[in-house]
Amino acid sequence: MIADQTPAPSAAALATAAFAQRRAVAGLFASQLVGGVGLGIGIAVGVLFAARLVGPSQAGLAGSAMVVGSAVLAPVVAALMRDRGRRVGLAAGYLVGAVGAALLTTTAATGWVVLLYPAMFCFGAATTSNFQARFAAVDLADRAGRGRALSTVVWATTVGAVAGPAISAAVDSLFQGWHAAAMAGPFVLSGLTFLTAAVIVLVVLRPDPLLLARELGLAGEGPAVGVRAALRTLRTRPPARLGLLAVVTGHLVMVSLMSMTPVHLDHGSLGVVGLVMSTHLAGMFGLSPVIGWLGDRFGRRPLLAAGAAGLLTACLLAAAVPHNPALLTVALGLLGLSWSATLIGGSTLLTESLPAEVRPAAQGLTDLLMGLAGAAGTALAGLVLAQAGYPTLALSCAAAVVVLTTTAIVQTR
């Protein structure tokens, strides 16, 4: 593991950082808690809504639009954070996500397909902020506690992300009782949660953790660099490359299978879809603190190996029991848990393997590549599901785990 070369900070700087770190984690925790509701609704309802509007074969493209939005906006949000701090970047992503939710509400009310794809693209910006928040948790954290700080913020998404799909059917029924269009209600709720998350970030994240880290001399001596310089640095740091590849691989496999599961399960009951997806999201976020502790205790690489093994097992189980809702729920829960291991282990390894001035750009690049991989996977998954069925899709994801894990091992030796 490569440590950065930042000089040891003074005792006063460490005390200030410790106090600000607690405040930052509390603010991030609150914003993730609220924003997670919108995220969960988008994951469970977004592609299902698209499938009912334009058909299953095109639903993957609509899901890809959301993932592409998250990916393309990741470097933009990262650049805002690099230049103006975490507060501005995270709030901007949530606000654009709220615009996407408003457009989806309009699409549900009018049936205008032309709005679907830009709406999903903008909605993805909230996902960008949701993921980028994990990096804000380690700006002021000491090395021994980075995994736990990062995973605590990831875990905060649990309640909202699990509650979002679970309450989608009730919210939809409530709004239809007020003569709103089908599926408009969940998107209204998403927009409100994103606006609330933006306000929390702007108000509570003071002082800004990234700007304070620079002020206290905790963020390196050189100026923050852009994506090109970060890419050059990544090429020379095998542990950082391994972290990046782990995050991208885990996200590609998880999103490809997860995004089409609501379409596969759509038998006219939004409640059944919500239950399965809530379990999946609980796996994604529910044990994050434990996973972060395991990474701090036993190392990042063993955690990544366990994550890869879990992804493979989940894909094979999903292929074997596509029509058994109970066992498919287990498979989706394991899929989410394994994704969490690759995300937390890979993100922490990436962060601590790079000089501090390179981190914001490299983090944005990581989420860009993660999002693009997820977008490509979602688009292909829709076609595979329509042409060959869910078991073939699950087996294809299992094959991707093997190929990409082998590539990661070879490329990072």
Secondary structure as UniProt FT lines:
FT   HELIX           11..41
FT   HELIX           42..46
FT   HELIX           47..54
FT   HELIX           56..84
FT   HELIX           86..110
FT   HELIX           113..115
FT   HELIX           116..136
FT   TURN            137..138
FT   HELIX           143..145
FT   HELIX           146..177
FT   TURN            178..179
FT   TURN            182..183
FT   HELIX           184..204
FT   HELIX           209..215
FT   TURN            216..217
FT   HELIX           227..235
FT   HELIX           238..265
FT   HELIX           270..285
FT   TURN            286..287
FT   HELIX           288..298
FT   HELIX           300..320
FT   TURN            322..323
FT   HELIX           325..352
FT   HELIX           356..358
FT   HELIX           359..388
FT   HELIX           390..411
//
